[in-house]
Amino acid sequence: MNTATFGALAEPHRLGMVELLREGPLSVGDIAERLAMGQPQASKHLRVLSEAGLVESQPAANKRMYKLRQEPLQEMDEWLSAFRASWEARLDRLDALLAEMQGKDGKDKQ
């Protein structure tokens, strides 16, 4: 798991860019416009995302189109799956305990 991925996503503007790019490739200008920021600022954030391996760019006429790379996001999902499984097991135990407690309460009231 690459910690640069989390570091890059910790900044709200960069996270917003990743959210935008989920819809498909966009140019720097489109990203800057949608996030109400200047193009130089957008380029700076995109460079950080690129260095973290989250996005890649391709030339298209006189623009650079940015798109998400799925590999780092899949790695994050795999890393988080261990936590997800642990929390699901804990919630299942809590559900069982609550059901048991409700069963006892129902018997006490009868």
Buried (B, 14 or more C-beta within 10 A) or exposed (E): EBEBBEEBBEEEBBBBBBEBBEEEBBBBEBBBEBBEBEEEEBBEBBEBBBEBBBBEBEEEEEBBBBEBBEEBBEBBEEBEEEEEEEEEEEEEEEEEEEEEEEEEEEEEEE
